Amino acid sequence: MSSKRELDPSQLLSEYCVLRDATIAQFDAFVGSMDASRGGFGGVPSDVRRPSDHGAIKIELRVTSLGRIDFGLVHCSGPMSAESTRDASSPYLLQFPLTGGATYVVEGRPVSVAAPHGVVISPSTQSRRVGKPGWYLAIAIQRQFVRERLESRVGSKVTGPLTFDPLLPPGSTELRNYALLTVEAIDRGYAPRGSTLASTLEQGLVDMLLDVQSHSRVEEIVLAEAKLRSNRVQMVREMVERKFAEPLRLEDLARAADCSVRALQTAFTELCGIQPMEFVRRHRLSRAREMLDSATPETRIMEVARGAGFTNPSRFAAAYEEMFGELPSDTLRRVVR
């Protein structure tokens, strides 16, 4: 996203305006009347008001949806406060001040937020917000969708609540930028509701939220993903053991592990300290060493190299010497003399 669009929220979702120059009473009435089919931000008993009586406040509200995640841009011409008590079926609500700032009290915990940071309010949560004049990006994510993504990450059914820490950390800037990029995709018509791109963007946003934000199920994700990485490494090890003499590409290894190339590289780096193809190279060299250690006078180094999956004799010799401190010919002479 260009910096110009990011710094000018008045240009975002300009085609999705449902209230413009509305009073607080009109805004409160509209939000209170909303249901899931009209944006998902409603269904929450709320009390919206001005902190003071210094003139009328005008409000603009722009709302659109990708299907399971709804986006709203709100502009207030003056300070405004709001209180709400969210029930267990309410969506998860992310709010980012794009200009100005706000102070929240979430379950009795005060949280002050200014751009580029934000807050996340979980279902079954009581909150109060006092905001300065300016633009705010609000994102409502269906509760069941968040749970589905959590279960996908954990790999099993999850019971019990999922509650996020309300204050998004400094790393949430990436999350905000992703949300703004999604808003731009909506503006440009690239991600119509229900499209494949809309679904991909929704999944990415929730997965990023689960990654960057502290929540009550973090440990389950960490343990599940550690097990998954271990399984991927083991699947590659088994494949290389069976096919070490055959041509192998990184894409072949990722396919065997049923994951992306990047995910496989991450697994090997974290668990083995090396890249997957380096693992293949070392395994082949170890097998070549085994063959040379059991060599006979008829053994030929070229045959050993090919049997271990090396097609270039000089590269094989150089790699062998680097790993074992001697040339293949030295090993062969020592074994058969």
C-alpha positions in Angstrom: 0.0 0.0 0.0 1.3 3.4 -0.9 2.1 5.8 2.0 -0.3 8.3 0.6 -3.3 6.0 0.9 -2.2 4.8 4.3 -1.9 8.4 5.6 -5.2 9.5 4.1 -7.9 7.2 5.6 -10.6 9.6 4.3 -10.0 7.9 0.9 -10.6 4.4 2.1 -13.9 2.6 1.6 -15.3 5.8 0.3 -17.9 3.8 -1.7 -19.2 2.0 1.4 -20.5 4.9 3.4 -23.7 4.2 5.4 -23.7 7.2 7.6 -22.3 10.7 6.9 -22.6 13.8 9.1 -24.7 11.8 11.5 -25.3 12.7 15.1 -24.2 10.5 18.0 -27.9 9.5 18.5 -28.2 8.4 14.9 -24.9 6.5 15.0 -25.9 4.7 18.2 -29.3 3.8 16.8 -27.8 2.5 13.5 -25.2 0.4 15.3 -27.8 -1.0 17.7 -30.0 -2.0 14.7 -27.2 -3.8 12.8 -27.1 -7.6 12.7 -24.6 -10.1 11.2 -26.1 -9.7 7.7 -25.4 -5.9 7.8 -21.8 -6.0 8.9 -21.5 -7.9 12.1 -20.7 -5.0 14.4 -24.1 -5.0 16.0 -25.8 -7.2 18.5 -23.9 -5.4 21.2 -25.8 -3.4 23.8 -24.0 0.0 23.7 -24.2 3.5 25.2 -22.6 6.0 22.9 -22.2 9.7 24.0 -20.0 12.8 24.1 -17.7 13.2 27.1 -18.8 16.9 27.1 -21.4 19.2 25.6 -19.0 21.4 23.6 -21.1 21.5 20.4 -22.5 18.8 18.1 -20.4 15.9 16.8 -20.7 14.7 13.3 -19.9 11.0 12.6 -19.2 9.2 9.3 -19.4 5.4 9.2 -18.3 3.2 6.3 -18.9 -0.6 6.5 -18.2 -3.5 4.2 -17.6 -7.2 4.5 -15.6 -10.0 3.0 -18.0 -12.6 4.4 -16.6 -13.7 7.7 -14.7 -10.5 8.5 -16.3 -7.0 8.4 -14.4 -3.7 8.1 -15.6 -0.4 9.3 -14.1 3.1 9.1 -15.4 5.6 11.6 -14.7 9.3 11.7 -15.7 11.5 14.6 -15.4 15.3 14.5 -15.0 15.5 18.3 -14.3 13.3 21.3 -16.7 10.5 22.0 -17.1 7.7 24.5 -18.8 4.3 24.2 -19.5 1.5 26.5 -20.5 -2.1 25.6 -20.9 -5.5 27.1 -20.3 -8.2 24.5 -21.9 -11.6 24.9 -20.3 -15.0 24.1 -21.6 -15.0 20.5 -20.2 -11.5 19.7 -17.4 -11.2 17.1 -13.8 -10.4 18.0 -13.3 -6.7 17.5 -10.0 -5.1 16.5 -9.7 -1.3 16.6 -6.9 0.8 15.2 -6.8 4.6 15.5 -5.6 5.9 12.1 -5.5 9.4 13.4 -5.9 10.6 16.9 -6.1 8.0 19.7 -8.3 6.5 22.4 -8.3 5.2 25.9 -10.0 1.9 26.6 -11.0 0.2 29.8 -11.3 -3.6 29.1 -12.6 -5.7 32.0 -11.3 -3.0 34.3 -7.9 -2.7 32.6 -7.0 0.7 31.2 -5.3 0.7 27.8 -4.2 3.8 25.9 -3.8 3.5 22.2 -2.5 5.7 19.4 -1.5 5.0 15.8 -0.1 2.6 14.7 -1.1 0.4 17.6 -4.5 -1.0 18.4 -6.7 -3.1 20.7 -8.6 -6.4 20.4 -11.8 -7.0 22.4 -12.9 -10.6 22.9 -16.5 -11.9 23.2 -18.0 -11.9 26.7 -16.0 -8.7 27.5 -17.1 -5.4 29.1 -15.3 -2.4 27.7 -15.4 1.4 27.6 -13.7 3.6 25.1 -13.0 7.4 25.1 -11.7 8.5 21.7 -10.2 11.7 20.4 -11.4 13.2 17.1 -10.2 11.3 14.1 -10.4 8.2 12.0 -10.6 4.6 13.4 -10.4 1.3 11.6 -12.7 -1.4 13.2 -12.5 -5.0 12.2 -15.1 -7.6 13.4 -14.2 -11.2 13.0 -16.8 -13.9 13.4 -16.2 -15.9 16.6 -16.7 -19.3 14.9 -14.2 -18.4 12.2 -11.5 -17.5 14.7 -12.1 -20.8 16.5 -11.9 -22.7 13.2 -8.6 -21.2 12.4 -7.3 -22.0 15.9 -8.4 -25.6 15.5 -6.7 -25.8 12.1 -3.5 -24.6 13.7 -3.8 -26.9 16.7 -4.9 -29.9 14.6 -7.7 -30.9 16.9 -11.0 -29.8 18.4 -10.6 -26.9 20.9 -12.9 -26.5 23.9 -13.2 -23.6 26.3 -12.8 -19.8 25.6 -10.2 -18.1 23.4 -9.5 -14.7 25.0 -6.9 -12.2 23.6 -4.9 -9.7 25.6 -6.5 -6.4 24.7 -3.4 -4.3 23.9 -1.9 -5.2 20.6 1.9 -5.2 20.8 4.4 -3.1 18.7 4.5 -6.1 16.3 0.8 -5.5 15.5 1.8 -2.7 13.1 2.2 -5.6 10.6 -1.3 -6.7 11.4 -2.7 -3.2 10.9 -0.8 -2.8 7.6 -2.2 -6.2 6.5 -5.7 -5.0 7.3 -5.2 -1.7 5.4 -3.9 -3.7 2.4 -7.1 -5.8 2.6 -9.2 -2.6 2.7 -7.3 -1.4 -0.4 -8.0 -4.7 -2.2 -11.7 -4.2 -1.4 -11.6 -0.6 -2.7 -10.0 -1.7 -6.0 -12.5 -4.5 -6.5 -9.9 -7.3 -6.2 -11.6 -9.1 -3.3 -15.3 -9.3 -3.7 -17.2 -10.9 -0.9 -17.1 -14.7 -1.1 -14.2 -14.8 -3.7 -11.1 -17.0 -3.3 -9.0 -13.9 -2.6 -11.4 -12.7 0.0 -11.2 -16.1 1.8 -7.4 -16.1 1.5 -7.2 -12.5 3.0 -9.5 -13.5 5.8 -7.5 -16.6 6.8 -4.3 -14.6 6.6 -5.7 -11.9 8.9 -6.9 -14.3 11.6 -3.7 -16.4 11.4 -1.6 -13.2 11.9 -3.7 -12.2 14.8 -3.2 -15.7 16.4 0.6 -15.3 15.8 1.3 -11.7 17.0 -1.1 -11.4 19.8 -1.0 -13.0 23.3 -4.0 -15.1 24.0 -5.2 -17.9 26.2 -4.4 -20.7 23.7 -0.9 -19.8 22.7 0.7 -22.8 24.3 -1.5 -25.2 22.4 -0.5 -23.6 19.1 3.2 -23.7 20.0 3.1 -27.3 21.0 1.1 -28.3 17.9 3.4 -26.5 15.5 6.5 -27.9 17.1 5.1 -31.4 16.6 4.2 -30.5 13.0 7.7 -29.3 12.3 9.1 -32.5 13.8 6.8 -34.6 11.6 7.9 -32.7 8.5 11.5 -33.3 9.2 10.9 -37.0 9.9 9.0 -37.4 6.6 11.9 -35.9 4.7 14.4 -38.1 6.5 12.5 -41.2 5.5 12.2 -40.1 1.9 15.9 -39.3 1.7 16.8 -42.6 3.2 14.7 -44.4 0.5 15.8 -42.3 -2.4 19.1 -40.7 -1.5 20.7 -41.9 -4.8 17.9 -40.4 -6.9 17.7 -36.7 -8.1 16.0 -34.7 -5.4 14.8 -31.1 -5.6 13.7 -28.9 -2.7 10.1 -29.0 -4.1 10.2 -32.8 -4.0 11.1 -32.7 -0.3 8.3 -30.2 0.4 5.8 -32.4 -1.4 6.9 -35.4 0.7 6.4 -33.4 3.8 3.0 -32.0 2.6 3.9 -28.4 3.2 5.3 -25.4 1.4 9.0 -25.0 0.7 9.2 -22.1 3.2 7.5 -24.2 6.0 10.0 -27.0 5.3 13.0 -24.7 5.4 11.7 -23.3 8.7 11.3 -26.8 10.2 14.8 -27.8 9.3 16.4 -24.6 10.4 14.7 -24.7 13.8 15.2 -28.5 14.4 18.4 -29.3 12.6 20.2 -26.0 12.2 20.6 -26.6 8.4 18.6 -26.2 5.2 16.8 -29.3 3.7 19.1 -29.7 0.7 22.1 -29.5 3.0 20.6 -32.3 5.0 20.3 -34.3 1.7 23.9 -33.5 0.8 25.3 -34.6 4.2 23.2 -37.8 4.1 24.5 -38.7 0.7 28.1 -38.1 1.9 27.6 -40.3 4.9 26.3 -43.1 2.7 29.3 -42.6 0.4 31.5 -42.9 3.5 29.8 -46.1 4.5 30.3 -47.6 1.0 34.0 -46.6 1.1 34.5 -48.0 4.6 33.3 -51.4 3.3 35.2 -51.1 -0.1 37.0 -54.0 -1.9 39.9 -53.7 -4.3 37.3 -53.6 -7.1 35.5 -50.6 -5.7 35.6 -47.5 -7.9 35.1 -44.0 -6.6 33.0 -43.0 -9.6 30.6 -45.9 -8.7 30.5 -44.8 -5.1 29.7 -41.2 -6.1 26.9 -42.3 -8.4 25.5 -44.7 -5.8 25.3 -41.9 -3.3 23.5 -39.6 -5.7 26.4 -37.5 -6.9 26.8 -36.9 -10.7 29.8 -34.7 -10.7 33.0 -36.5 -9.4 35.0 -33.4 -8.7 32.2 -31.8 -6.6 31.7 -35.1 -4.8 35.5 -35.2 -4.0 35.5 -31.6 -2.7 32.3 -32.1 -0.6 33.7 -35.3 0.8 37.0 -33.7 1.8 35.2 -30.8 3.4 33.1 -33.1 5.5 35.6 -35.8 6.4 39.0 -34.1 6.1 40.3 -36.5 3.4 39.6 -37.2 -0.2 37.5 -40.3 -1.2 40.6 -41.8 -2.7 42.5 -41.5 0.6 39.7 -43.4 2.3 39.7 -46.0 -0.3 43.5 -46.6 -0.1 43.3 -46.8 3.7 40.5 -49.4 3.6 41.9 -51.7 0.9 45.6 -51.6 1.6 
